[in-house]
Amino acid sequence: MMDNTFAAIPIFVAVVECGSFSSAAEKLSITKSAVSKRVTQLEDELGIRLLNRTTRKLSLTEAGERYYYHVSQALSFAQQGSDAVTELQGEPQGKLKITAPMSFGVLHVATLIAEFLTRYPKVEIDLQLEDQMVDLVQGGFDLAIRIGHLPVSNLVAKRLVRCRSVLCCSPDYLSRHPAPQKPADLLQHNCLVYSYFRGGSEWTFTQNGSDFKVIPTGNLSVNNSEAIRRALLDGLGIGQLPTFLVSKDIRAGKLHAIMTDYPLPEHAIYAVFPERKHLPHKVRAFMEFISEKLGTDQPYWDQGIF
């Protein structure tokens, strides 16, 4: 019975942290019915109910709160023990689960995976690309690539490289509309908006230490920056996009950077990971690898642009 109890602890902890049987099942890559069965067995073996189940949500009973407090710490210590051992391994190995923004991931992470796995053949990568920010702990991720402002959290962030953005449009759009010279001119233009932009609804520009803000208006709002790039190339309007996405188009003359006297705020690209006493060798190896490949102060995609 004790073996079954220990085996059910990670499942119970996942249910509590994810807030549902279905989310826990997805995190653990098992069926929802298997999760429910193991938690029920755990309650039967302990002789007490740990969770209140309703059609809308799960909540911990008093016994469940006490049990979770102790077993979650035990599970954390077990993970630290595993990390401490893998840190001593001569070669990175094991499954490495990474999340990254869609466009950046496709262009600048996925293209490096083959080389990384060739260098470290004992590592297996699970790369998930998603523009919306995901919960690293709930999703079971070892590492996230994130861009721009980072919310306050207990995650650890390592700055990888700077991230610049430019206001741009196609030569075709400029042939049909006068080029804006200052932020206020944008009110007369069709501005394409990235709906996941964490800077809010305003576009902010800087000149001589002063900020100028504009609320852009236009006929396209989309949650993927590659879709905005496509619309810009088709001459639909003006957009602000990171140079990691449009640098090739600017060098090729397919897009023009405009209002360069009013630069956009500069951000950075980070590697983010849950705080651990011992950082797994596979995580450290990937961070060092991607830092080496992206560049330092001047990322490779900005060469010839600034």
Disulfide bonds with the S-S distance in Angstrom:
none
